[in-house]
Amino acid sequence: MSQAKGTYRFGIRRQMTLVLLLLFVAGGCILYGSIHARLQQNLEEQIVRELQNRQENTLIYIRQLLMLQNANNDAEGYRQISEDIVQELKPLGGRNFCVLDTDGRYLAGSSQLPEEGSGNDLRQALEGNAAFTMTWPDSDSMLVYFSMPVVIEERTLGIIRYRLDTSQMFSQVNRSEHLVYQTTAAVFAFIFILLAFFINRLLVPVWKLTEISRQVVRDLSREEVNMQMLAQLADSGRRDEVGELSRNFSVMLEMIGSQFEKMQADKDQIVKLLGSRQEFYNNMTHELKTPLTTIQGYAQLMEADQGADKNLTDQGLHQILQESTRMHQMVLQLLEMSDKGIYMKRQPVDLSLTAQSVAQALEIKAARYDMHIETDFPESLWVLGVEDRLRQVLINLVDNAIKYGDSHTTIRVDGVRKKGYVWLAVRNRGKGLNREEQEKIFEPFYRVDKAYSREQGSSGLGLSICRKIMEEHNGLINVKSKPGVQTIFYIRLKAETGVRIPSGFQAKKQK
């Protein structure tokens, strides 16, 4: 038994600390992104509100100038009063605005604005839409370029373009953002330290339990269990999950001891199974040798006789055919036991009719030993399966009942449908099976005492094949036997419902 090492390259504490750290980092990044996006959105909304007010005031000033100057409400009138517009708009724009015509050409202004950052807002204004562009000359300042078309009485007269310094607003947003980040980081750090402290306190008893379990592993490597250690685990005194873990660990060690005993019993069973296999090989060698010896003997006699004795020739051919047939059946059984299972389409099968057919076919063989087969099926028993495979099971069970039953007795084959299942039983009277034989009867290669069988040459595979077929059909096969009184082999299959039964089609009791 390999012994666990006492140190860990990546223990629970490090794992939990790393997970918490990753969670806090991920949470901080998500929070940072959310706050940053929200503050930027608020900044833009504030700028938009201010620009909307500026646009409304600008149009009011220009409309009043046109009226006072008696200028035409067109592009030419707008050009004539462009210098007056500059004077009137200085309270709104200071020195950072200009008046442009409908093609974007400079007419007048406190200064001609540079082209930096001006592409998009000016293009939008030329298309009839008010727009603005934000630029950041450095990390502490922000400029907004605002271009608006001058539209009066549904006529576009020109364009007014502003350059606004919003650095103060930008700085306020930055200060708020930094304050939120610092506060959040401080709260996260405090929570992280607090959680790390509680995790450390939580893991202290786990480390102690680990040390105790390591000592138990050393004891188990010497195939012994320290009962004092178990008592220490069971009486940890804790009433939480760790205490329950300790008590469960103590119970687990006790169960390990019982499992050792079960493993030993399984080992003995495996040894017995290997012995059964060897017995099977020995039996098969004997069973194959016997017909081969018979075939070889008659073949040598027939070769030496050269057909002179017709009786000898007929008898030899009969024996050779009989023994070769027996060998062929034995080989087929071996092939079927080694078959991994081939899918066959399942169909509704009336198991009562199949059983009656098998009983009729084997009635002649039963009569040979002064036995009789009686069937009793009060109703049709429909199941879903492969009829040939299910017939093979019934043939095997009835044939075994004939082989191992007493003479002058009746073999009963009956069945019922109960609680969604079809039950079918084959009963005979004979020597029966003791408890050990009942436990092993379905094992491959197992055979009961051949002295109680009417026929020799059984390979011990028939009932194993039956169990394999029943497993293919998700069914059950078992045996109950009272030695010297009665033996019952029974099978159980799921009943098939919704089968349409032709008129007058009903299983009956046969004797």
C-alpha positions in Angstrom: 0.0 0.0 0.0 1.4 3.3 -1.0 1.6 6.0 1.7 0.3 9.5 1.1 2.8 12.3 1.4 2.5 14.8 4.2 3.0 17.9 2.2 0.9 19.4 -0.7 2.2 21.6 -3.4 -1.2 23.3 -3.7 -3.3 22.8 -0.6 -6.9 23.8 0.1 -5.9 27.1 1.7 -3.9 28.2 -1.3 -6.7 27.0 -3.6 -9.4 28.9 -1.7 -7.2 32.0 -1.4 -6.5 32.0 -5.2 -10.2 31.5 -6.0 -11.2 34.4 -3.7 -8.4 36.6 -5.2 -9.6 35.7 -8.7 -13.2 36.5 -7.8 -12.3 39.8 -6.2 -10.2 40.8 -9.3 -12.9 39.8 -11.6 -15.5 41.6 -9.5 -13.3 44.7 -9.4 -12.8 44.7 -13.1 -16.6 44.3 -13.7 -17.3 47.0 -11.2 -14.7 49.3 -12.7 -16.1 48.8 -16.2 -19.7 49.4 -15.0 -18.8 52.6 -13.0 -16.7 54.0 -15.8 -19.4 53.4 -18.4 -22.0 55.0 -16.2 -20.0 58.1 -15.4 -19.1 58.5 -19.0 -22.8 58.2 -19.9 -23.7 60.8 -17.3 -21.0 63.1 -18.7 -22.3 62.8 -22.2 -25.9 63.3 -21.1 -24.9 66.5 -19.3 -23.0 67.8 -22.3 -26.0 67.0 -24.6 -28.4 68.9 -22.3 -26.0 71.9 -22.3 -25.7 71.8 -26.1 -29.4 71.6 -26.6 -29.8 74.7 -24.5 -27.1 76.4 -26.5 -28.7 75.4 -29.8 -32.1 76.8 -28.7 -30.6 80.1 -27.5 -28.5 80.5 -30.7 -31.6 80.1 -32.9 -33.4 82.7 -30.8 -30.6 85.3 -31.2 -30.3 84.8 -34.9 -34.1 85.0 -35.4 -34.2 88.3 -33.5 -31.2 89.7 -35.5 -33.0 88.9 -38.8 -36.0 90.8 -37.6 -34.1 93.8 -36.2 -31.9 94.1 -39.3 -34.9 93.6 -41.7 -32.7 90.9 -43.4 -34.2 88.3 -45.7 -34.8 84.9 -44.2 -32.4 83.2 -46.6 -28.7 82.4 -47.0 -27.9 85.9 -48.4 -29.6 87.6 -45.4 -27.7 85.3 -43.1 -24.4 86.2 -44.8 -25.2 89.9 -44.4 -25.7 89.7 -40.7 -22.9 87.2 -40.0 -20.7 89.8 -38.2 -23.7 90.9 -36.1 -24.3 87.2 -35.2 -20.7 87.0 -33.9 -21.2 90.1 -31.7 -24.5 88.8 -30.3 -23.3 85.2 -29.7 -20.1 86.2 -27.8 -21.9 85.9 -24.4 -22.7 82.3 -25.4 -19.5 81.2 -27.2 -16.9 83.7 -26.1 -14.0 83.6 -28.7 -14.4 80.0 -29.6 -17.1 79.8 -32.3 -17.5 80.7 -36.0 -20.2 81.3 -38.5 -20.2 79.2 -41.7 -22.3 79.1 -44.8 -24.4 76.1 -46.0 -21.2 74.7 -47.7 -19.1 75.0 -44.5 -17.1 78.0 -45.7 -16.0 80.5 -43.1 -18.0 83.8 -42.9 -17.2 85.3 -39.6 -16.2 84.4 -36.0 -14.2 85.1 -33.0 -11.6 82.7 -34.5 -11.5 80.2 -37.3 -11.6 76.8 -35.6 -8.8 74.3 -36.4 -9.7 71.1 -38.2 -8.6 68.8 -35.3 -11.4 66.6 -34.1 -13.9 68.4 -36.4 -14.6 66.0 -39.1 -17.6 64.2 -38.0 -19.7 67.0 -36.3 -19.2 69.4 -39.3 -20.1 66.7 -41.8 -23.3 65.9 -39.8 -24.2 69.6 -39.7 -23.7 69.9 -43.5 -26.3 67.1 -43.8 -28.8 69.0 -41.6 -28.1 67.4 -38.2 -26.7 68.9 -35.1 -23.7 66.9 -33.8 -20.7 67.1 -31.5 -17.3 65.5 -31.2 -15.3 65.1 -28.0 -11.5 65.3 -28.0 -8.9 64.9 -25.2 -5.8 67.0 -25.8 -4.2 65.6 -22.7 -5.2 63.5 -19.6 -6.7 66.4 -17.7 -8.6 68.3 -20.4 -11.5 67.7 -22.8 -12.8 69.8 -25.7 -16.2 69.5 -27.4 -16.8 70.6 -31.0 -20.4 71.4 -31.6 -21.8 72.1 -35.1 -25.5 73.0 -35.6 -27.4 74.0 -38.8 -29.3 77.3 -38.6 -32.8 76.4 -39.6 -35.5 79.1 -39.5 -38.9 78.6 -41.0 -37.7 75.3 -42.5 -34.9 77.0 -44.3 -31.2 76.2 -43.7 -29.3 79.5 -43.6 -25.9 78.3 -42.5 -24.0 76.6 -39.8 -22.7 77.8 -36.3 -19.8 75.9 -34.9 -18.6 76.0 -31.3 -15.5 74.8 -29.5 -16.3 74.3 -25.8 -13.9 73.6 -23.0 -15.4 70.9 -20.8 -12.2 70.2 -18.9 -13.8 71.2 -15.6 -16.7 68.7 -16.0 -14.2 66.0 -17.1 -12.1 66.6 -14.0 -15.1 66.3 -11.7 -16.0 63.0 -13.3 -12.4 61.8 -13.0 -12.3 62.8 -9.3 -15.6 61.0 -8.6 -14.4 58.0 -10.5 -11.1 57.8 -8.5 -13.0 58.3 -5.2 -15.3 55.4 -6.0 -12.4 53.2 -7.1 -10.4 53.9 -3.9 -13.5 53.2 -1.7 -14.3 50.0 -3.5 -10.7 48.8 -3.4 -10.6 49.5 0.4 -13.9 47.6 1.0 -12.7 44.7 -1.2 -9.4 44.5 0.6 -11.1 44.5 4.0 -13.6 41.8 3.0 -10.7 39.7 1.5 -8.7 39.9 4.7 -11.8 39.0 6.8 -12.6 36.0 4.6 -9.0 34.8 4.6 -9.0 35.0 8.4 -12.2 32.9 8.6 -11.0 30.4 6.0 -7.8 29.9 8.1 -9.9 29.3 11.2 -12.1 26.9 9.4 -9.2 24.9 7.9 -7.3 24.4 11.2 -9.5 21.4 12.3 -9.3 20.0 8.8 -5.5 20.1 9.0 -5.7 18.2 12.3 -8.1 15.7 10.8 -5.6 15.3 7.9 -2.8 14.5 10.3 -4.9 11.9 12.1 -6.0 10.3 8.8 -2.3 10.2 7.7 -1.5 8.3 10.9 -4.4 5.9 10.1 -3.0 5.3 6.7 0.3 4.3 8.2 -1.6 2.0 10.5 -3.5 0.4 7.7 -0.3 -0.2 5.8 0.6 -2.5 8.6 -2.9 -4.0 8.4 -4.0 -2.7 11.7 -6.4 0.0 13.0 -5.7 2.1 16.1 -9.0 1.9 18.0 -7.9 4.8 20.2 -7.5 6.9 17.1 -11.0 5.9 16.0 -12.4 7.0 19.3 -10.6 10.3 19.0 -12.2 10.8 15.6 -15.6 9.7 16.8 -15.5 12.0 19.9 -14.1 15.1 18.2 -16.7 17.2 20.2 -17.5 19.4 17.2 -21.2 19.8 16.2 -20.5 21.1 12.7 -19.6 19.6 9.3 -16.0 18.9 10.4 -17.3 16.9 13.4 -19.6 15.0 11.2 -16.7 14.3 8.8 -14.6 12.9 11.7 -17.4 10.6 12.9 -18.1 9.5 9.3 -14.4 8.8 8.9 -14.4 6.6 12.0 -17.4 4.7 10.6 -15.6 4.4 7.3 -12.6 2.8 8.9 -14.8 0.3 10.6 -16.4 -0.5 7.3 -13.0 -1.0 5.8 -12.3 -3.8 8.2 -15.5 -5.6 7.2 -14.7 -5.0 3.6 -11.4 -6.9 4.1 -13.4 -9.9 5.2 -15.7 -9.6 2.2 -12.7 -9.3 -0.1 -11.4 -12.5 1.4 -14.7 -14.2 0.8 -14.7 -12.9 -2.8 -11.3 -14.3 -3.3 -12.4 -17.7 -2.1 -15.3 -17.5 -4.5 -13.0 -16.6 -7.4 -10.8 -19.6 -6.5 -13.9 -21.8 -6.6 -14.9 -20.3 -9.9 -11.5 -21.0 -11.3 -11.8 -24.6 -10.0 -15.2 -24.8 -11.8 -13.5 -23.7 -15.0 -10.8 -26.2 -14.7 -13.5 -28.9 -14.0 -15.3 -27.7 -17.1 -12.2 -28.0 -19.2 -11.6 -31.5 -17.8 -15.2 -32.5 -18.5 -15.1 -31.1 -22.0 -11.9 -32.9 -22.7 -13.5 -36.1 -21.5 -16.7 -35.4 -23.4 -14.9 -34.7 -26.7 -12.6 -37.6 -26.2 -15.4 -40.1 -25.8 -17.2 -39.5 -29.1 -13.9 -39.2 -30.9 -12.8 -42.5 -29.5 -16.1 -44.1 -30.7 -15.9 -42.5 -34.1 -12.2 -43.6 -34.5 -13.0 -47.2 -33.3 -15.9 -47.7 -35.7 -14.0 -46.1 -38.6 -11.1 -48.5 -38.0 -13.5 -51.5 -37.9 -15.3 -50.4 -41.1 -12.0 -49.9 -42.8 -10.7 -53.3 -41.8 -14.1 -55.0 -42.7 -14.2 -53.3 -46.2 -18.1 -53.5 -46.1 -18.3 -57.2 -45.7 -20.5 -57.0 -42.7 -23.5 -54.9 -43.5 -24.7 -54.8 -39.9 -21.4 -53.6 -38.7 -21.4 -50.9 -41.4 -24.9 -49.7 -40.5 -24.2 -49.7 -36.8 -20.9 -47.8 -37.4 -22.5 -45.2 -39.5 -25.2 -44.8 -36.9 -22.8 -44.3 -34.1 -20.5 -42.0 -36.1 -23.5 -39.8 -37.0 -24.8 -39.8 -33.4 -21.5 -38.9 -31.8 -20.7 -36.2 -34.4 -24.2 -34.7 -33.8 -23.4 -34.6 -30.1 -20.1 -32.9 -30.7 -21.8 -30.4 -33.0 -24.3 -29.5 -30.3 -21.6 -29.0 -27.8 -19.7 -26.7 -30.1 -22.8 -24.6 -30.7 -23.4 -24.2 -27.0 -19.8 -23.0 -26.6 -20.2 -20.5 -29.4 -23.4 -19.2 -27.9 -21.8 -18.7 -24.5 -19.0 -16.6 -26.1 -21.4 -14.6 -28.2 -21.4 -10.9 -27.2 -25.0 -10.5 -28.3 -26.5 -9.6 -31.7 -29.4 -7.3 -31.9 -32.6 -9.1 -33.0 -35.9 -7.4 -33.6 -38.3 -8.0 -30.8 -42.0 -8.7 -31.5 -45.0 -9.5 -29.4 -44.9 -13.2 -28.3 -47.6 -15.2 -26.7 -45.5 -17.1 -24.1 -48.4 -19.4 -23.2 -48.6 -20.8 -26.8 -44.8 -21.1 -27.0 -44.7 -23.0 -23.7 -47.5 -25.3 -24.9 -45.7 -25.9 -28.2 -42.5 -26.9 -26.3 -44.5 -29.2 -24.0 -46.0 -31.0 -26.9 -42.6 -31.4 -28.6 -41.0 -32.9 -25.5 -44.0 -35.0 -24.4 -42.6 -38.0 -26.4 -39.3 -37.7 -24.6 -41.1 -37.5 -21.2 -43.2 -40.5 -22.0 -40.0 -42.5 -22.6 -39.3 -42.1 -18.9 -42.9 -42.7 -17.8 -43.4 -39.0 -17.2 -46.1 -36.6 -18.3 -46.1 -32.8 -19.1 -49.1 -30.7 -18.1 -49.7 -27.1 -19.0 -52.0 -24.6 -17.4 -52.5 -21.1 -18.9 -55.8 -19.4 -18.1 -55.0 -16.6 -20.4 -52.6 -15.5 -23.2 -49.3 -14.2 -21.8 -48.0 -11.6 -24.3 -44.4 -10.3 -23.9 -42.0 -8.4 -26.2 -39.1 -10.6 -27.3 -37.5 -12.9 -29.8 -39.6 -16.0 -29.9 -36.8 -18.4 -30.9 -34.7 -17.3 -28.0 -37.5 -17.6 -25.5 -38.4 -21.0 -26.9 -34.8 -22.1 -26.3 -35.1 -21.1 -22.6 -38.3 -23.1 -22.2 -36.9 -26.1 -24.0 -33.9 -26.1 -21.7 -36.0 -25.8 -18.5 -38.5 -28.6 -19.6 -35.7 -30.8 -20.8 -33.9 -30.5 -17.5 -37.1 -31.3 -15.7 -37.3 -34.5 -17.6 -33.6 -35.4 -17.1 -33.6 -34.8 -13.3 -37.3 -35.7 -12.5 -38.6 -39.0 -10.9 -40.4 -41.5 -13.1 -44.2 -41.7 -12.9 -44.4 -38.0 -12.1 -46.0 -35.0 -13.8 -44.0 -32.0 -15.0 -46.2 -28.8 -14.7 -45.7 -25.8 -16.9 -47.9 -22.9 -15.9 -48.0 -19.1 -16.0 -49.9 -16.0 -15.0 -49.8 -12.3 -15.5 -49.4 -10.3 -12.3 -48.7 -6.6 -11.6 -47.4 -5.8 -15.1 -45.2 -9.0 -15.4 -45.6 -12.4 -16.9 -44.5 -15.2 -14.6 -43.9 -18.7 -16.0 -42.9 -21.7 -13.9 -41.6 -25.3 -14.7 -42.1 -27.7 -11.8 -40.9 -31.3 -11.4 -40.4 -33.8 -8.6 -37.1 -35.4 -8.0 -33.9 -35.3 -5.9 -33.9 -31.5 -6.1 -31.1 -29.0 -5.3 -29.5 -28.1 -2.0 -28.8 -24.5 -1.1 -25.2 -24.5 -2.5 -26.4 -26.0 -5.8 -29.2 -23.4 -6.1 -26.6 -20.6 -5.7 -24.3 -22.1 -8.4 -26.8 -23.6 -10.8 -26.7 -20.6 -13.3 -22.9 -20.3 -13.2 -21.1 -21.2 -16.4 -19.5 -24.7 -16.4 -21.4 -25.8 -13.3 -23.0 -29.2 -13.4 -24.9 -31.2 -10.7 -23.9 -34.8 -9.9 -24.1 -36.7 -13.2 -25.2 -39.8 -11.4 -28.7 -38.2 -11.0 -29.1 -37.3 -14.7 -30.7 -39.7 -17.1 -28.5 -38.4 -19.9 -24.7 -38.1 -20.0 -22.7 -35.5 -21.9 -24.1 -32.3 -20.4 -21.7 -29.4 -20.7 -23.1 -27.3 -17.9 -23.9 -24.4 -20.2 -27.6 -24.7 -20.7 -28.8 -22.7 -17.7 -26.1 -20.2 -18.2 -27.4 -19.6 -21.7 -30.9 -19.3 -20.3 -29.8 -16.6 -17.9 -28.0 -14.8 -20.7 -31.1 -14.9 -22.9 -33.3 -13.5 -20.0 -30.8 -10.7 -19.4 -31.1 -9.8 -23.1 -34.8 -9.5 -22.6 -34.4 -7.5 -19.3 -36.0 -10.5 -17.5 -35.3 -12.7 -14.5 -34.7 -16.4 -14.1 -34.4 -18.2 -10.7 -34.9 -21.5 -9.0 -36.6 -22.7 -5.8 -36.0 -26.2 -4.6 -37.0 -28.4 -1.7 -34.7 -31.5 -1.9 -36.7 -34.7 -2.4 -40.0 -32.8 -2.9 -40.2 -30.3 -5.7 -38.0 -28.0 -7.8 -39.4 -24.9 -9.5 -37.6 -22.9 -12.2 -39.4 -19.7 -13.0 -38.9 -16.8 -15.3 -40.3 -13.2 -15.2 -40.7 -10.9 -18.2 -42.4 -7.5 -18.5 -46.0 -8.0 -19.9 -46.7 -6.5 -23.2 -49.9 -4.4 -23.3 -52.0 -3.2 -26.2 -51.6 -6.4 -28.2 -54.6 -7.1 -30.4 -55.8 -10.7 -29.9 -57.7 -12.3 -32.8 -61.2 -13.6 -32.0 -61.2 -17.1 -30.5 -57.4 -16.9 -29.9 -56.9 -18.0 -26.3 -54.4 -20.3 -24.5 -56.0 -23.2 -22.7 -55.2 -25.8 -20.2 -53.7 -29.0 -21.7 -53.2 -32.4 -20.1 
